[in-house]
Amino acid sequence: MRKIYPLNNYYSTPQYQSAFRSRNINANYTIKATGKGEVSVKPDQSFVLLGSVVEDMKVQTAQTENANISNKIIEALKGIGIKQDEIETNSYTIDRIVDYQDSQQIFKGYRVSHIFKVIVKDLANVGKVIDVAVENGANEVRNLTFEVSNPEPYYKEALQKATLNAKMNAENIAKSLGLSINNIPIWLVEEGIQIVRPMSSLTMTAAAFSGQTTPIQEGQIKITASVQGMFNYVSY
């Protein structure tokens, strides 16, 4: 959501009006500039989607087998320190499997999929979580994403950098024209936040039974803020 920070109260004060007249500033003489600020931060938690996909000719059999594997996965994850509220169902689906031969639809059975979203707050255990899940029946592992649990202070830092960058850009524009700007902007608009999270693509062959914990590199999260500002300019 765009936020606008008007500075009209300052511009209505007698002090500014006096300075405005003495420097012969025209209210229409303005420069609009965009500023960006970026902060890189090390993630402190991750999310991974994992679970069981079972196929069988009978839907009840596929459901029962999937339930048994899913419960085994949950108990195994809890056994290595993952809390119950850090494991949640991301999706549960039942699909008919069909094939086509000579324009004829051939029924091949049912596919039951139960995928969990697992929150891992100790990044040193990400590989272990994946391996333990696989060892206990998980045959689907994907969308490993790294996060920072509280991005707000980092966004504030990025916003401050963006504001200063907008001012610097306005100064550079003015300088190229032989002008100078009033350091206090007429208005500022917060344009938004962008968070670029590192994401890993995993395959079962890479994670399953490797004989050692699957190595995971988390990378850096980049938090970017952008603003627009409008400044009065005057001659030197």
C-alpha positions in Angstrom: 0.0 0.0 0.0 1.4 3.4 -0.9 1.8 5.8 2.0 2.0 9.6 1.5 3.7 11.8 4.0 2.6 15.4 3.4 4.7 18.2 4.9 2.1 20.9 4.5 2.2 22.0 8.1 5.8 23.0 7.8 5.2 24.9 4.6 2.4 26.9 6.1 4.6 28.3 9.0 5.6 32.0 8.9 9.3 30.9 9.1 9.0 29.0 5.8 6.9 31.6 4.1 9.5 34.2 4.9 12.3 32.0 3.6 10.2 31.2 0.6 9.8 34.8 -0.3 13.4 35.8 0.4 14.8 33.0 -1.8 12.3 33.8 -4.6 11.1 30.2 -4.7 8.2 29.3 -7.0 5.9 26.6 -5.8 5.9 25.1 -9.3 9.7 24.7 -9.4 9.9 21.1 -8.3 12.0 18.0 -8.9 10.6 14.6 -8.4 13.0 11.8 -7.7 12.9 8.1 -6.9 15.0 6.4 -4.3 15.8 2.8 -3.5 17.4 1.2 -0.5 18.4 -2.4 0.0 19.4 -4.5 3.0 20.8 -8.0 2.9 20.1 -10.2 6.0 20.8 -13.8 6.9 17.6 -15.9 7.2 16.8 -17.3 10.6 14.1 -19.9 9.6 13.0 -21.9 6.6 9.9 -23.7 5.2 9.9 -26.9 3.3 7.1 -28.8 1.6 7.3 -32.6 2.0 5.0 -35.5 2.3 3.7 -38.8 0.8 2.2 -39.6 -2.6 0.6 -43.1 -2.8 -1.1 -44.8 -5.8 -3.4 -47.8 -5.7 -6.3 -49.2 -7.7 -8.5 -48.7 -4.6 -8.9 -45.3 -3.2 -9.4 -46.6 0.4 -6.2 -48.5 0.2 -4.3 -45.5 -1.0 -5.8 -43.3 1.7 -4.9 -45.8 4.5 -1.3 -46.3 3.3 -0.9 -42.6 2.9 -2.2 -41.9 6.4 0.2 -44.5 7.9 3.2 -42.9 6.1 2.1 -39.4 7.0 1.7 -40.3 10.7 5.1 -41.9 10.7 6.6 -38.8 9.1 5.0 -36.5 11.7 6.2 -38.6 14.6 9.8 -38.8 13.2 9.9 -35.1 12.8 8.7 -34.5 16.3 11.4 -36.9 17.5 14.1 -34.6 16.2 12.6 -31.5 17.8 10.1 -30.2 15.3 7.0 -29.0 17.3 3.5 -30.0 16.4 2.5 -26.5 15.5 5.5 -26.3 13.1 3.9 -29.0 11.0 0.8 -28.2 9.0 -1.1 -29.6 6.1 -0.3 -27.7 2.9 -2.5 -29.8 0.6 -4.4 -33.1 0.6 -5.6 -34.3 -2.7 -7.2 -37.5 -4.2 -7.0 -37.8 -8.0 -8.1 -40.4 -10.5 -5.2 -41.7 -12.7 -6.2 -42.1 -16.3 -4.3 -43.0 -19.5 -5.4 -42.6 -23.1 -4.9 -45.3 -25.7 -6.6 -45.1 -29.2 -8.7 -42.2 -27.9 -10.0 -44.4 -25.1 -9.7 -43.4 -21.5 -8.2 -46.1 -19.4 -8.5 -46.0 -15.6 -5.2 -46.7 -13.8 -6.2 -46.2 -10.2 -6.1 -43.4 -7.6 -3.3 -41.0 -6.4 -3.5 -39.7 -2.8 -1.2 -36.9 -1.9 -0.6 -35.4 1.6 1.9 -32.6 1.6 3.0 -30.9 4.8 4.5 -27.4 5.3 7.3 -27.8 7.9 8.8 -24.8 9.7 12.4 -25.2 10.6 13.7 -22.6 13.0 17.2 -24.0 13.4 18.7 -23.8 10.0 21.4 -26.2 11.0 18.7 -28.9 11.0 17.2 -28.3 7.6 19.1 -31.1 5.9 18.3 -33.4 8.8 14.6 -32.7 8.6 14.6 -33.6 4.9 16.6 -36.8 5.4 14.5 -38.0 8.4 11.2 -37.4 6.5 12.5 -39.3 3.5 13.7 -42.2 5.6 10.2 -42.4 7.1 8.4 -42.6 3.8 8.3 -39.0 2.3 8.6 -39.3 -1.5 7.9 -35.6 -2.3 10.2 -32.8 -1.2 10.0 -29.4 -2.7 9.9 -25.6 -2.3 12.6 -25.1 0.4 12.3 -21.4 1.2 14.3 -19.3 3.6 12.8 -16.5 5.7 13.6 -13.9 8.3 11.1 -14.1 11.1 10.9 -10.4 11.8 11.6 -8.3 8.6 10.2 -5.0 10.0 13.5 -3.5 11.4 15.3 -4.4 8.2 12.6 -2.8 6.1 12.8 0.4 8.2 16.6 0.4 7.5 15.9 0.0 3.8 13.3 2.7 3.9 15.8 5.2 5.4 18.3 4.3 2.7 15.6 4.8 0.0 14.7 8.2 1.4 18.3 9.4 1.5 18.8 8.0 -2.0 15.8 10.0 -3.3 17.2 13.2 -1.8 20.6 12.5 -3.4 19.1 11.8 -6.8 17.1 15.1 -6.6 20.3 16.9 -5.6 22.2 15.4 -8.6 19.4 16.4 -11.0 19.4 20.0 -9.6 23.2 20.3 -9.7 23.3 19.3 -13.4 21.1 22.3 -14.1 23.0 24.7 -11.9 20.3 24.6 -9.2 20.0 23.5 -5.5 17.1 21.9 -3.7 15.4 22.5 -0.4 16.4 19.6 1.8 12.9 19.2 3.2 10.7 17.5 0.6 7.2 18.7 -0.3 6.0 15.2 0.0 7.2 11.6 0.1 5.5 8.5 -1.2 6.4 5.0 0.1 6.0 2.8 -3.0 6.4 -0.6 -1.4 8.6 -3.4 -0.2 10.2 -6.2 -2.1 11.6 -9.3 -0.4 13.7 -11.6 -2.4 14.0 -15.0 -0.7 16.5 -17.7 -1.6 14.7 -20.9 -2.7 16.2 -24.3 -3.3 14.9 -27.0 -5.7 15.3 -30.4 -4.2 15.0 -33.9 -5.8 14.4 -37.1 -3.9 17.6 -38.7 -5.4 19.6 -35.9 -3.9 18.1 -36.1 -0.4 17.3 -39.8 0.1 19.7 -42.1 2.0 22.9 -40.2 1.1 24.6 -41.6 4.2 25.2 -38.1 5.6 23.0 -35.1 6.3 21.9 -33.3 3.1 23.9 -30.1 2.8 21.8 -26.9 2.6 23.1 -23.4 1.9 20.6 -20.7 2.9 22.1 -17.7 1.1 20.9 -14.1 1.9 17.5 -12.4 1.9 17.3 -9.0 0.2 14.8 -6.5 1.4 14.3 -3.5 -0.8 12.2 -0.3 -0.2 11.4 2.4 -2.7 10.1 5.9 -2.3 9.3 8.9 -4.5 9.9 12.5 -3.2 9.2 16.0 -4.6 11.6 18.8 -3.8 11.6 22.6 -4.4 14.6 23.8 -6.3 16.2 27.3 -6.4 19.1 29.0 -8.1 22.5 29.1 -6.4 
